[in-house]
C-alpha cells in the first residue's frame, strides 16, 4: 500500500503585531466545474447575507465576486474577531440555506499593503473576463463592492427580503 501524505492545514492566525488586516479570501464549492453559485436564488441569499454581515459590523467587505464554483472576497473582520470564525460561520449558514456544499476551510491571503490589495482587487475583478464568461468587468452581474453592500443597493439580486445568517 502506497503512503500518501496529508496536506498540512493552513494556518489562519494573524501575527499579534498586525492590526485590522484586509484579507483576500477564496471559498470553493466541493463539486468543482459546475455552476452552483451563479444562480438567481443562490445569488440573492449570498448577497443578502453578505449585506447583513456588513451592516451588523461582522466584517467590512470591499469586494465580493461569485464565480460558478467558487467565490472571492476582499474583506476585513476587525481586531476582535477571528477570520476563521467569521468566514466559517458564514459558510455553514450558506450551505444550510442554499444547499451548496463547500470544500473544508478556505484560502486566505493577508494583504500587506496597497500594492498587494490592488493586485488582488484586479485579479478578482478580472476573473470572469479571464474565464471567458464576459468581455468586460462591468458586464459581470455577480460582483458587489463594499459601497453597494453598505448602501443595500441591489445589483442582480433584487429585493432580498430578510435573509440573514445567525
NORMO-V721032 format. One record per residue. SS is DSSP state (alpha for helix, beta for strand, coil for the rest). OMEGA is omega in degrees with one decimal (999 if undefined). D_CENTER is the distance of its C-alpha to the mean C-alpha in Angstrom with 2 decimals. Layout:
BEGIN
ss omega d_center
SS OMEGA D_CENTER
SS OMEGA D_CENTER
END
This chain:
BEGIN
ss omega d_center
coil -177.5 39.16
coil 178.1 36.72
coil 177.4 34.60
coil -178.5 30.91
coil 176.9 29.20
coil 175.6 25.92
coil 176.7 22.97
coil 176.9 22.52
coil 178.3 19.55
coil 176.3 17.29
coil -177.0 18.16
coil -175.9 15.45
coil 177.1 18.12
coil 177.9 18.43
coil -175.1 22.05
coil -176.4 24.13
coil 179.5 25.08
coil 179.3 21.61
coil 173.7 20.84
coil -177.1 17.62
coil 169.4 15.62
beta -179.4 12.58
beta 166.2 10.01
beta -174.8 8.31
beta 170.3 5.79
beta 177.4 6.04
beta -176.9 6.19
beta 173.1 9.41
beta -179.1 11.69
coil 178.8 15.05
coil -176.8 17.04
coil 175.3 16.17
coil 179.2 17.79
coil -179.5 17.70
coil 178.3 15.99
coil -173.2 14.26
coil -176.1 11.38
coil 176.0 13.22
coil -172.0 15.87
alpha -176.8 16.92
alpha 178.6 17.03
alpha 179.1 13.56
alpha -179.9 12.08
alpha -178.2 14.12
alpha -178.0 12.93
alpha -178.4 9.15
alpha -179.4 10.01
alpha 179.0 12.73
alpha 175.6 11.09
alpha 177.0 8.58
alpha 179.0 11.95
alpha 176.8 13.73
alpha -179.4 11.75
alpha -174.8 12.43
alpha 177.2 16.08
coil 176.0 16.77
coil 172.7 15.77
coil 175.7 13.56
coil 166.7 11.23
beta -177.4 11.38
beta 178.2 8.40
beta -174.2 10.06
beta 175.8 7.99
beta 179.2 5.43
beta 176.1 6.94
beta 170.6 7.64
coil -176.2 10.21
coil -175.7 12.78
coil 175.5 11.89
beta 177.5 8.42
beta 176.4 5.09
beta 176.0 4.31
beta 167.4 3.55
beta -172.9 7.05
beta 171.6 8.15
beta -177.2 11.22
coil -179.7 12.54
coil -174.3 16.19
coil -173.9 19.05
coil -177.6 19.81
coil 175.2 16.66
coil -179.9 15.37
alpha -179.2 11.78
alpha -179.7 12.60
alpha -176.7 13.89
alpha -178.4 11.24
alpha 179.2 8.27
alpha 178.2 11.11
alpha 179.4 12.48
alpha 179.1 9.53
alpha -179.6 9.26
alpha 179.9 13.06
alpha -179.9 13.42
alpha -179.6 11.40
alpha 178.6 13.44
alpha -174.3 16.56
alpha -174.8 16.04
alpha 176.6 15.25
coil 177.9 16.79
coil 174.9 14.20
coil 179.5 14.67
beta 173.0 12.02
coil 175.7 13.29
coil 176.4 14.28
coil 178.3 12.29
coil 176.3 9.47
beta 174.7 10.09
beta 176.5 10.06
beta 177.9 12.29
beta -179.4 13.87
beta -170.1 14.78
coil 179.2 18.52
coil -177.3 19.70
alpha 179.9 19.62
alpha 178.2 20.27
alpha 179.2 17.40
alpha 179.9 15.00
alpha 178.6 16.64
alpha 179.9 16.52
alpha 177.0 12.76
alpha 179.3 12.46
alpha 179.2 15.08
alpha -178.1 13.67
alpha -179.0 10.37
alpha -176.1 12.64
alpha -177.2 15.24
alpha 178.7 13.46
alpha 178.5 14.72
alpha 179.3 18.03
alpha -179.8 18.46
coil 178.4 17.97
coil -179.3 20.62
coil 174.9 18.79
coil 178.5 19.89
coil 178.8 22.27
coil 179.3 20.76
alpha -176.2 17.34
alpha -177.1 18.55
alpha -178.5 19.22
coil -174.6 15.71
coil -174.4 15.22
coil -177.0 11.56
beta 175.8 10.46
beta 174.5 10.39
beta 178.4 11.30
alpha 179.4 11.92
alpha 178.5 15.44
alpha 179.8 14.82
alpha -178.4 12.74
alpha -177.1 15.54
alpha -177.7 18.26
coil 177.7 17.16
coil -176.8 17.80
coil 177.7 17.25
coil 179.3 16.28
coil -173.2 16.73
coil 179.0 16.00
coil 178.1 19.39
coil -169.0 20.65
coil 177.4 18.33
coil -172.8 20.75
coil 176.3 20.02
coil -177.1 17.03
coil 175.5 15.79
coil 178.2 14.59
coil 999 17.27
END
